[in-house]
Amino acid sequence: MANLTLTIDDDILLRARRRALENGTSVNALVREYLESFAGAHDTGDAGRALVALAERASGSSGEHGRQWTRDDVHAR
């Protein structure tokens, strides 16, 4: 993992440290999470493939002909 040096106004860094502490995290973690999000570091393809695999293994079913909802069924009180 690489190190990054930033130049930030002292007052901004102090306020950021306070807010991070209030949220149980660090400025380092906040910057890392922001950059990961900004750079698109998370591959949603893996999550999508895992969801499809899970759905294919699921044994749930709506029956042979599927569910046949009526308007009354949906709006029953």
MIKOLDREN-943721 format. One record per atom (N, C-alpha, C): residue number from 1; x, y, z; chain; residue in three letters; atom name. Coordinates in Angstrom, 3 decimals, always signed. Layout:
BEGIN
+-----+----------+----------+----------+------+------+------+
! pos !       px !       py !       pz ! unit ! code ! site !
+-----+----------+----------+----------+------+------+------+
! NUM !        X !        Y !        Z !    A !  ALA !   CA !
...
+-----+----------+----------+----------+------+------+------+
# end
This chain:
BEGIN
+-----+----------+----------+----------+------+------+------+
! pos !       px !       py !       pz ! unit ! code ! site !
+-----+----------+----------+----------+------+------+------+
!   1 !   +0.854 !   -1.174 !   +0.000 !    A !  MET !    N !
!   1 !   +0.000 !   +0.000 !   +0.000 !    A !  MET !   CA !
!   1 !   +0.898 !   +1.235 !   +0.000 !    A !  MET !    C !
!   2 !   +0.559 !   +2.214 !   -0.807 !    A !  ALA !    N !
!   2 !   +1.358 !   +3.430 !   -0.941 !    A !  ALA !   CA !
!   2 !   +0.978 !   +4.457 !   +0.124 !    A !  ALA !    C !
!   3 !   +1.906 !   +5.334 !   +0.425 !    A !  ASN !    N !
!   3 !   +1.650 !   +6.464 !   +1.319 !    A !  ASN !   CA !
!   3 !   +1.406 !   +7.701 !   +0.472 !    A !  ASN !    C !
!   4 !   +0.565 !   +8.609 !   +0.983 !    A !  LEU !    N !
!   4 !   +0.222 !   +9.833 !   +0.284 !    A !  LEU !   CA !
!   4 !   +0.400 !  +11.001 !   +1.245 !    A !  LEU !    C !
!   5 !   +1.092 !  +12.037 !   +0.811 !    A !  THR !    N !
!   5 !   +1.280 !  +13.233 !   +1.626 !    A !  THR !   CA !
!   5 !   +0.388 !  +14.335 !   +1.081 !    A !  THR !    C !
!   6 !   -0.417 !  +14.922 !   +1.955 !    A !  LEU !    N !
!   6 !   -1.322 !  +16.011 !   +1.572 !    A !  LEU !   CA !
!   6 !   -0.970 !  +17.269 !   +2.339 !    A !  LEU !    C !
!   7 !   -1.189 !  +18.400 !   +1.722 !    A !  THR !    N !
!   7 !   -1.052 !  +19.678 !   +2.402 !    A !  THR !   CA !
!   7 !   -2.457 !  +20.216 !   +2.642 !    A !  THR !    C !
!   8 !   -2.818 !  +20.341 !   +3.924 !    A !  ILE !    N !
!   8 !   -4.169 !  +20.747 !   +4.306 !    A !  ILE !   CA !
!   8 !   -4.069 !  +21.837 !   +5.362 !    A !  ILE !    C !
!   9 !   -4.939 !  +22.804 !   +5.277 !    A !  ASP !    N !
!   9 !   -4.998 !  +23.871 !   +6.269 !    A !  ASP !   CA !
!   9 !   -5.149 !  +23.262 !   +7.665 !    A !  ASP !    C !
!  10 !   -4.404 !  +23.781 !   +8.633 !    A !  ASP !    N !
!  10 !   -4.417 !  +23.244 !   +9.996 !    A !  ASP !   CA !
!  10 !   -5.816 !  +23.191 !  +10.597 !    A !  ASP !    C !
!  11 !   -6.589 !  +24.249 !  +10.383 !    A !  ASP !    N !
!  11 !   -7.941 !  +24.307 !  +10.952 !    A !  ASP !   CA !
!  11 !   -8.847 !  +23.233 !  +10.346 !    A !  ASP !    C !
!  12 !   -8.735 !  +23.026 !   +9.051 !    A !  ILE !    N !
!  12 !   -9.546 !  +21.997 !   +8.393 !    A !  ILE !   CA !
!  12 !   -9.178 !  +20.611 !   +8.915 !    A !  ILE !    C !
!  13 !   -7.880 !  +20.355 !   +9.058 !    A !  LEU !    N !
!  13 !   -7.449 !  +19.058 !   +9.561 !    A !  LEU !   CA !
!  13 !   -7.924 !  +18.838 !  +10.993 !    A !  LEU !    C !
!  14 !   -7.864 !  +19.848 !  +11.822 !    A !  LEU !    N !
!  14 !   -8.336 !  +19.735 !  +13.207 !    A !  LEU !   CA !
!  14 !   -9.824 !  +19.416 !  +13.244 !    A !  LEU !    C !
!  15 !  -10.621 !  +20.126 !  +12.439 !    A !  ARG !    N !
!  15 !  -12.063 !  +19.860 !  +12.401 !    A !  ARG !   CA !
!  15 !  -12.359 !  +18.469 !  +11.851 !    A !  ARG !    C !
!  16 !  -11.586 !  +18.054 !  +10.853 !    A !  ALA !    N !
!  16 !  -11.779 !  +16.718 !  +10.286 !    A !  ALA !   CA !
!  16 !  -11.442 !  +15.646 !  +11.317 !    A !  ALA !    C !
!  17 !  -10.371 !  +15.837 !  +12.075 !    A !  ARG !    N !
!  17 !  -10.008 !  +14.867 !  +13.116 !    A !  ARG !   CA !
!  17 !  -11.103 !  +14.769 !  +14.182 !    A !  ARG !    C !
!  18 !  -11.654 !  +15.902 !  +14.574 !    A !  ARG !    N !
!  18 !  -12.730 !  +15.889 !  +15.576 !    A !  ARG !   CA !
!  18 !  -13.950 !  +15.133 !  +15.067 !    A !  ARG !    C !
!  19 !  -14.353 !  +15.432 !  +13.835 !    A !  ARG !    N !
!  19 !  -15.530 !  +14.747 !  +13.262 !    A !  ARG !   CA !
!  19 !  -15.271 !  +13.265 !  +13.076 !    A !  ARG !    C !
!  20 !  -14.077 !  +12.911 !  +12.647 !    A !  ALA !    N !
!  20 !  -13.738 !  +11.495 !  +12.479 !    A !  ALA !   CA !
!  20 !  -13.803 !  +10.784 !  +13.829 !    A !  ALA !    C !
!  21 !  -13.258 !  +11.416 !  +14.872 !    A !  LEU !    N !
!  21 !  -13.292 !  +10.841 !  +16.216 !    A !  LEU !   CA !
!  21 !  -14.730 !  +10.647 !  +16.688 !    A !  LEU !    C !
!  22 !  -15.584 !  +11.632 !  +16.434 !    A !  GLU !    N !
!  22 !  -17.003 !  +11.524 !  +16.803 !    A !  GLU !   CA !
!  22 !  -17.671 !  +10.346 !  +16.103 !    A !  GLU !    C !
!  23 !  -17.193 !  +10.008 !  +14.891 !    A !  ASN !    N !
!  23 !  -17.762 !   +8.909 !  +14.110 !    A !  ASN !   CA !
!  23 !  -17.002 !   +7.600 !  +14.276 !    A !  ASN !    C !
!  24 !  -16.050 !   +7.575 !  +15.220 !    A !  GLY !    N !
!  24 !  -15.314 !   +6.353 !  +15.497 !    A !  GLY !   CA !
!  24 !  -14.393 !   +5.908 !  +14.377 !    A !  GLY !    C !
!  25 !  -13.820 !   +6.848 !  +13.662 !    A !  THR !    N !
!  25 !  -12.916 !   +6.505 !  +12.560 !    A !  THR !   CA !
!  25 !  -11.743 !   +7.472 !  +12.566 !    A !  THR !    C !
!  26 !  -10.970 !   +7.481 !  +11.515 !    A !  SER !    N !
!  26 !   -9.816 !   +8.374 !  +11.414 !    A !  SER !   CA !
!  26 !   -9.893 !   +9.151 !  +10.102 !    A !  SER !    C !
!  27 !   -9.144 !  +10.225 !  +10.045 !    A !  VAL !    N !
!  27 !   -9.064 !  +11.006 !   +8.813 !    A !  VAL !   CA !
!  27 !   -8.464 !  +10.130 !   +7.714 !    A !  VAL !    C !
!  28 !   -7.470 !   +9.337 !   +8.064 !    A !  ASN !    N !
!  28 !   -6.850 !   +8.431 !   +7.094 !    A !  ASN !   CA !
!  28 !   -7.894 !   +7.494 !   +6.485 !    A !  ASN !    C !
!  29 !   -8.729 !   +6.885 !   +7.320 !    A !  ALA !    N !
!  29 !   -9.757 !   +5.969 !   +6.820 !    A !  ALA !   CA !
!  29 !  -10.769 !   +6.705 !   +5.951 !    A !  ALA !    C !
!  30 !  -11.141 !   +7.906 !   +6.346 !    A !  LEU !    N !
!  30 !  -12.100 !   +8.686 !   +5.557 !    A !  LEU !   CA !
!  30 !  -11.542 !   +9.020 !   +4.175 !    A !  LEU !    C !
!  31 !  -10.290 !   +9.456 !   +4.128 !    A !  VAL !    N !
!  31 !   -9.669 !   +9.800 !   +2.844 !    A !  VAL !   CA !
!  31 !   -9.537 !   +8.548 !   +1.982 !    A !  VAL !    C !
!  32 !   -9.121 !   +7.426 !   +2.594 !    A !  ARG !    N !
!  32 !   -8.977 !   +6.180 !   +1.836 !    A !  ARG !   CA !
!  32 !  -10.324 !   +5.745 !   +1.256 !    A !  ARG !    C !
!  33 !  -11.393 !   +5.783 !   +2.070 !    A !  GLU !    N !
!  33 !  -12.725 !   +5.396 !   +1.589 !    A !  GLU !   CA !
!  33 !  -13.197 !   +6.319 !   +0.469 !    A !  GLU !    C !
!  34 !  -12.944 !   +7.614 !   +0.626 !    A !  TYR !    N !
!  34 !  -13.344 !   +8.557 !   -0.415 !    A !  TYR !   CA !
!  34 !  -12.616 !   +8.264 !   -1.723 !    A !  TYR !    C !
!  35 !  -11.310 !   +8.052 !   -1.647 !    A !  LEU !    N !
!  35 !  -10.537 !   +7.791 !   -2.859 !    A !  LEU !   CA !
!  35 !  -10.928 !   +6.468 !   -3.511 !    A !  LEU !    C !
!  36 !  -11.234 !   +5.447 !   -2.696 !    A !  GLU !    N !
!  36 !  -11.698 !   +4.179 !   -3.255 !    A !  GLU !   CA !
!  36 !  -12.999 !   +4.381 !   -4.012 !    A !  GLU !    C !
!  37 !  -13.898 !   +5.136 !   -3.424 !    A !  SER !    N !
!  37 !  -15.180 !   +5.415 !   -4.062 !    A !  SER !   CA !
!  37 !  -14.983 !   +6.242 !   -5.327 !    A !  SER !    C !
!  38 !  -14.168 !   +7.277 !   -5.231 !    A !  PHE !    N !
!  38 !  -13.909 !   +8.173 !   -6.352 !    A !  PHE !   CA !
!  38 !  -13.272 !   +7.434 !   -7.521 !    A !  PHE !    C !
!  39 !  -12.344 !   +6.540 !   -7.210 !    A !  ALA !    N !
!  39 !  -11.616 !   +5.819 !   -8.247 !    A !  ALA !   CA !
!  39 !  -12.375 !   +4.593 !   -8.757 !    A !  ALA !    C !
!  40 !  -13.481 !   +4.262 !   -8.105 !    A !  GLY !    N !
!  40 !  -14.234 !   +3.089 !   -8.518 !    A !  GLY !   CA !
!  40 !  -13.488 !   +1.807 !   -8.213 !    A !  GLY !    C !
!  41 !  -12.867 !   +1.749 !   -7.038 !    A !  ALA !    N !
!  41 !  -12.035 !   +0.609 !   -6.679 !    A !  ALA !   CA !
!  41 !  -12.825 !   -0.659 !   -6.413 !    A !  ALA !    C !
!  42 !  -14.093 !   -0.548 !   -6.087 !    A !  HIS !    N !
!  42 !  -14.878 !   -1.730 !   -5.760 !    A !  HIS !   CA !
!  42 !  -15.462 !   -2.328 !   -7.033 !    A !  HIS !    C !
!  43 !  -15.174 !   -3.583 !   -7.280 !    A !  ASP !    N !
!  43 !  -15.673 !   -4.285 !   -8.459 !    A !  ASP !   CA !
!  43 !  -17.057 !   -4.829 !   -8.171 !    A !  ASP !    C !
!  44 !  -18.083 !   -4.184 !   -8.709 !    A !  THR !    N !
!  44 !  -19.452 !   -4.651 !   -8.479 !    A !  THR !   CA !
!  44 !  -19.743 !   -5.906 !   -9.282 !    A !  THR !    C !
!  45 !  -18.904 !   -6.226 !  -10.244 !    A !  GLY !    N !
!  45 !  -19.087 !   -7.427 !  -11.033 !    A !  GLY !   CA !
!  45 !  -19.021 !   -8.682 !  -10.172 !    A !  GLY !    C !
!  46 !  -18.083 !   -8.735 !   -9.232 !    A !  ASP !    N !
!  46 !  -17.963 !   -9.890 !   -8.337 !    A !  ASP !   CA !
!  46 !  -19.211 !  -10.047 !   -7.487 !    A !  ASP !    C !
!  47 !  -19.726 !   -8.943 !   -6.967 !    A !  ALA !    N !
!  47 !  -20.927 !   -9.009 !   -6.141 !    A !  ALA !   CA !
!  47 !  -22.122 !   -9.460 !   -6.971 !    A !  ALA !    C !
!  48 !  -22.222 !   -8.983 !   -8.175 !    A !  GLY !    N !
!  48 !  -23.322 !   -9.388 !   -9.058 !    A !  GLY !   CA !
!  48 !  -23.263 !  -10.866 !   -9.391 !    A !  GLY !    C !
!  49 !  -22.072 !  -11.348 !   -9.684 !    A !  ARG !    N !
!  49 !  -21.914 !  -12.776 !   -9.983 !    A !  ARG !   CA !
!  49 !  -22.245 !  -13.628 !   -8.769 !    A !  ARG !    C !
!  50 !  -21.868 !  -13.185 !   -7.584 !    A !  ALA !    N !
!  50 !  -22.178 !  -13.927 !   -6.361 !    A !  ALA !   CA !
!  50 !  -23.685 !  -13.971 !   -6.130 !    A !  ALA !    C !
!  51 !  -24.381 !  -12.870 !   -6.410 !    A !  LEU !    N !
!  51 !  -25.828 !  -12.835 !   -6.239 !    A !  LEU !   CA !
!  51 !  -26.520 !  -13.781 !   -7.213 !    A !  LEU !    C !
!  52 !  -26.086 !  -13.806 !   -8.453 !    A !  VAL !    N !
!  52 !  -26.667 !  -14.711 !   -9.444 !    A !  VAL !   CA !
!  52 !  -26.432 !  -16.161 !   -9.034 !    A !  VAL !    C !
!  53 !  -25.231 !  -16.478 !   -8.563 !    A !  ALA !    N !
!  53 !  -24.925 !  -17.849 !   -8.133 !    A !  ALA !   CA !
!  53 !  -25.806 !  -18.243 !   -6.955 !    A !  ALA !    C !
!  54 !  -26.022 !  -17.330 !   -6.022 !    A !  LEU !    N !
!  54 !  -26.884 !  -17.599 !   -4.876 !    A !  LEU !   CA !
!  54 !  -28.316 !  -17.845 !   -5.328 !    A !  LEU !    C !
!  55 !  -28.801 !  -17.045 !   -6.242 !    A !  ALA !    N !
!  55 !  -30.171 !  -17.208 !   -6.754 !    A !  ALA !   CA !
!  55 !  -30.336 !  -18.536 !   -7.465 !    A !  ALA !    C !
!  56 !  -29.310 !  -18.949 !   -8.202 !    A !  GLU !    N !
!  56 !  -29.391 !  -20.224 !   -8.916 !    A !  GLU !   CA !
!  56 !  -29.422 !  -21.412 !   -7.957 !    A !  GLU !    C !
!  57 !  -28.783 !  -21.273 !   -6.787 !    A !  ARG !    N !
!  57 !  -28.773 !  -22.357 !   -5.799 !    A !  ARG !   CA !
!  57 !  -30.017 !  -22.361 !   -4.922 !    A !  ARG !    C !
!  58 !  -30.781 !  -21.273 !   -4.911 !    A !  ALA !    N !
!  58 !  -31.954 !  -21.168 !   -4.042 !    A !  ALA !   CA !
!  58 !  -33.009 !  -22.189 !   -4.443 !    A !  ALA !    C !
!  59 !  -33.694 !  -22.744 !   -3.432 !    A !  SER !    N !
!  59 !  -34.697 !  -23.774 !   -3.720 !    A !  SER !   CA !
!  59 !  -36.117 !  -23.232 !   -3.630 !    A !  SER !    C !
!  60 !  -36.269 !  -21.948 !   -3.351 !    A !  GLY !    N !
!  60 !  -37.608 !  -21.367 !   -3.261 !    A !  GLY !   CA !
!  60 !  -38.315 !  -21.371 !   -4.597 !    A !  GLY !    C !
!  61 !  -39.644 !  -21.463 !   -4.552 !    A !  SER !    N !
!  61 !  -40.415 !  -21.519 !   -5.788 !    A !  SER !   CA !
!  61 !  -41.792 !  -20.926 !   -5.566 !    A !  SER !    C !
!  62 !  -42.387 !  -20.438 !   -6.621 !    A !  SER !    N !
!  62 !  -43.760 !  -19.937 !   -6.580 !    A !  SER !   CA !
!  62 !  -44.734 !  -20.993 !   -7.073 !    A !  SER !    C !
!  63 !  -44.252 !  -22.172 !   -7.290 !    A !  GLY !    N !
!  63 !  -45.109 !  -23.240 !   -7.785 !    A !  GLY !   CA !
!  63 !  -44.976 !  -23.402 !   -9.283 !    A !  GLY !    C !
!  64 !  -45.667 !  -24.396 !   -9.790 !    A !  GLU !    N !
!  64 !  -45.546 !  -24.747 !  -11.207 !    A !  GLU !   CA !
!  64 !  -45.951 !  -23.615 !  -12.138 !    A !  GLU !    C !
!  65 !  -47.024 !  -22.904 !  -11.792 !    A !  HIS !    N !
!  65 !  -47.527 !  -21.835 !  -12.672 !    A !  HIS !   CA !
!  65 !  -47.189 !  -20.438 !  -12.154 !    A !  HIS !    C !
!  66 !  -46.428 !  -20.349 !  -11.110 !    A !  GLY !    N !
!  66 !  -46.080 !  -19.050 !  -10.546 !    A !  GLY !   CA !
!  66 !  -47.244 !  -18.453 !   -9.775 !    A !  GLY !    C !
!  67 !  -47.002 !  -17.335 !   -9.160 !    A !  ARG !    N !
!  67 !  -48.059 !  -16.688 !   -8.367 !    A !  ARG !   CA !
!  67 !  -49.047 !  -16.006 !   -9.297 !    A !  ARG !    C !
!  68 !  -50.298 !  -16.056 !   -8.928 !    A !  GLN !    N !
!  68 !  -51.369 !  -15.424 !   -9.695 !    A !  GLN !   CA !
!  68 !  -52.067 !  -14.428 !   -8.768 !    A !  GLN !    C !
!  69 !  -51.551 !  -13.223 !   -8.671 !    A !  TRP !    N !
!  69 !  -52.108 !  -12.219 !   -7.770 !    A !  TRP !   CA !
!  69 !  -53.288 !  -11.519 !   -8.438 !    A !  TRP !    C !
!  70 !  -54.303 !  -11.229 !   -7.628 !    A !  THR !    N !
!  70 !  -55.403 !  -10.386 !   -8.092 !    A !  THR !   CA !
!  70 !  -55.259 !   -9.037 !   -7.437 !    A !  THR !    C !
!  71 !  -55.971 !   -8.060 !   -7.951 !    A !  ARG !    N !
!  71 !  -55.914 !   -6.718 !   -7.339 !    A !  ARG !   CA !
!  71 !  -56.392 !   -6.787 !   -5.897 !    A !  ARG !    C !
!  72 !  -57.414 !   -7.573 !   -5.620 !    A !  ASP !    N !
!  72 !  -57.940 !   -7.709 !   -4.267 !    A !  ASP !   CA !
!  72 !  -56.914 !   -8.339 !   -3.330 !    A !  ASP !    C !
!  73 !  -56.158 !   -9.329 !   -3.816 !    A !  ASP !    N !
!  73 !  -55.118 !   -9.942 !   -2.995 !    A !  ASP !   CA !
!  73 !  -54.055 !   -8.911 !   -2.575 !    A !  ASP !    C !
!  74 !  -53.665 !   -8.114 !   -3.513 !    A !  VAL !    N !
!  74 !  -52.616 !   -7.132 !   -3.256 !    A !  VAL !   CA !
!  74 !  -53.091 !   -6.050 !   -2.295 !    A !  VAL !    C !
!  75 !  -54.348 !   -5.672 !   -2.396 !    A !  HIS !    N !
!  75 !  -54.863 !   -4.555 !   -1.586 !    A !  HIS !   CA !
!  75 !  -55.720 !   -5.037 !   -0.424 !    A !  HIS !    C !
!  76 !  -55.679 !   -6.314 !   -0.066 !    A !  ALA !    N !
!  76 !  -56.449 !   -6.830 !   +1.061 !    A !  ALA !   CA !
!  76 !  -56.039 !   -6.146 !   +2.342 !    A !  ALA !    C !
!  77 !  -57.016 !   -5.851 !   +3.166 !    A !  ARG !    N !
!  77 !  -56.711 !   -5.174 !   +4.436 !    A !  ARG !   CA !
!  77 !  -57.031 !   -6.065 !   +5.579 !    A !  ARG !    C !
+-----+----------+----------+----------+------+------+------+
# end
